[in-house]
């Protein structure tokens, strides 16, 4: 299930919780690696958490894991798919540009992405992407968290809570 809200206050609080957890896993200037992240520490957010693999030469991205709540947003399973398999060309370019910034700057990214490309202009996600690095330096994975804005009129409560 996806956290959904008519406003952004709930989504912002959830983003703050995930960001605070990620920041607590850092060691000085070193980024946390995937092994430092323990899903049991943020269970209620897991349905829309994702893990994005970063590959080099050429740089590309694929969804290693997409929480069960993302199925209802995308209308299908997106785990194991590349950006071009999930999005149309314009949306894939948007995500590639955003993810490239995270990899190059080694810093989190946040934004809003509208689903007009899917014919659902009334829906957007408030997204958060957090860099992970096995060696503490080179980003090799990105953890995502998404909150749905718009859509149904009744808010959904998330049990567990990821581009």
For each residue, the residues with C-beta under 8 A, 3 or more apart:
1: 47 68 69 72 156 157 158 159
2: 47 48 69 70 72 73 146 147 148 156 158 161
3: 10 11 14 45 47 48 69 147 148 156 157 158 161
4: 147 148 149 150 151 152 155 156
5: 8 9 10 11 147 148 149 155
6: 153 155
7: 10
8: 5 11 12 126 147 149
9: 5 12 13
10: 3 5 7 13 14 147 155
11: 3 5 8 14 15 126 147 149
12: 8 9 15 16 126
13: 9 10 16 17
14: 3 10 11 17 18 45 145 147 158 161
15: 11 12 18 19 110 126 128 145 147
16: 12 13 19 20
17: 13 14 20 21 42 45
18: 14 15 21 22 42 45 49 128 130 145 161
19: 15 16 22 23 108 128 130
20: 16 17 23 24
21: 17 18 24 25 41 42
22: 18 19 25 26 32 37 108 130 143
23: 19 20 26
24: 20 21
25: 21 22 32 36 37
26: 22 23 29 30 31 32
27: 30 32 136
28:
29: 26
30: 26 27 133 136 137
31: 26 106 131 132 133 136 137 139
32: 22 25 26 27 36 37 132 133 136
33: 36 37 132 133 134 135 136 141
34: 37 51 132 134 141
35: 134
36: 25 32 33 132
37: 22 25 32 33 34 132 143
38: 41
39: 42 43 46 49 160
40: 43
41: 21 38
42: 17 18 21 39 45 46 49 161
43: 39 40 46 159 160
44: 158 159 160 161
45: 3 14 17 18 42 48 49 145 158 160 161
46: 39 42 43 49 67 159 160 161
47: 1 2 3 67 68 69 70 158 159 160 161
48: 2 3 45 67 69 70 73 145 146 147 148 158 161 162
49: 18 39 42 45 46 65 67 143 144 145 160 161 162
50: 63 65 66 67 70 143 144 145 146 162 163
51: 34 63 64 65 141 142 143 144 162
52: 61 62 63 64 99 129 141 142 143 144 162 163
53: 61 62 63 64 140 141
54: 59 60 61 99 103 139 140 141 142
55: 59 60 61 62
56: 59
57:
58:
59: 54 55 56 100 103
60: 54 55 82 83
61: 52 53 54 55 82 83 95 96 99 142 163
62: 52 53 55 80 81 82 83
63: 50 51 52 53 66 78 79 80 81 82 86 162 163
64: 51 52 53 79 80 141
65: 49 50 51 79 162
66: 50 63 70 71 74 77 78 79 162
67: 46 47 48 49 50 70 160 161 162
68: 1 47 71 160
69: 1 2 3 47 48 72 73 158 160 161
70: 2 47 48 50 66 67 73 74 78 146 162
71: 66 68 74 75 76 77 78
72: 1 2 69 75
73: 2 48 69 70 115 123 125 146 148
74: 66 70 71 78 86 118
75: 71 72 118
76: 71
77: 66 71 80
78: 63 66 70 71 74 81 85 86
79: 63 64 65 66
80: 62 63 64 77
81: 62 63 78 85 86
82: 60 61 62 63 85 86
83: 60 61 62 86 87 92 95 96 163
84: 87 89 92
85: 78 81 82
86: 63 74 78 81 82 83 92 163
87: 83 84 90 91 92 94 95 117
88: 91 92 117
89: 84 92 93
90: 87 93 94 117
91: 87 88 94 95 113 117
92: 83 84 86 87 88 89 95 96
93: 89 90 96 97
94: 87 90 91 97 98 113
95: 61 83 87 91 92 98 99 113 163
96: 61 83 92 93 99 100
97: 93 94 100 101
98: 94 95 101 102 109 111 129 163
99: 52 54 61 95 96 102 103 109 129 142 163
100: 59 96 97 103 104
101: 97 98 104 105 107 109
102: 98 99 105 106 107 108 109 129 130 131 139 142
103: 54 59 99 100 106 131 139 142
104: 100 101
105: 101 102
106: 31 102 103 131 133 137 139
107: 101 102 131
108: 19 22 102 128 129 130 131
109: 98 99 101 102 127 128 129
110: 15 126 127 128 129
111: 98 126 127
112: 124 125 126 127 149
113: 91 94 95 124 125 127
114: 117 121 123 124
115: 73 118 119 120 121 123 124 125
116: 119 120 121
117: 87 88 90 91 114
118: 74 75 115
119: 115 116
120: 115 116 123 151
121: 114 115 116
122: 150 151
123: 73 114 115 120 148 149 150 151
124: 112 113 114 115 148 149 150
125: 73 112 113 115 146 147 148 149
126: 8 11 12 15 110 111 112 146 147 149
127: 109 110 111 112 113 144 145 146 147 163
128: 15 18 19 108 109 110 144 145 146
129: 52 98 99 102 108 109 110 142 143 144 163
130: 18 19 22 102 108 142 143 144 145
131: 31 102 103 106 107 108 139 141 142
132: 31 32 33 34 36 37 139 140 141 142 143
133: 30 31 32 33 106 136 137 138 139 140 141
134: 33 34 35 138 140 141
135: 33 138
136: 27 30 31 32 33 133
137: 30 31 106 133
138: 133 134 135
139: 31 54 102 103 106 131 132 133 142
140: 53 54 132 133 134
141: 33 34 51 52 53 54 64 131 132 133 134
142: 51 52 54 61 99 102 103 129 130 131 132 139 163
143: 22 37 49 50 51 52 129 130 132 162
144: 49 50 51 52 127 128 129 130 162 163
145: 14 15 18 45 48 49 50 127 128 130 161 162
146: 2 48 50 70 73 125 126 127 128 161 162
147: 2 3 4 5 8 10 11 14 15 48 125 126 127 161
148: 2 3 4 5 48 73 123 124 125 151 156
149: 4 5 8 11 112 123 124 125 126
150: 4 122 123 124
151: 4 120 122 123 148
152: 4 156
153: 6
154:
155: 4 5 6 10
156: 1 2 3 4 148 152
157: 1 3
158: 1 2 3 14 44 45 47 48 69 161
159: 1 43 44 46 47
160: 39 43 44 45 46 47 49 67 68 69
161: 2 3 14 18 42 44 45 46 47 48 49 67 69 145 146 147 158
162: 48 49 50 51 52 63 65 66 67 70 143 144 145 146
163: 50 52 61 63 83 86 95 98 99 127 129 142 144
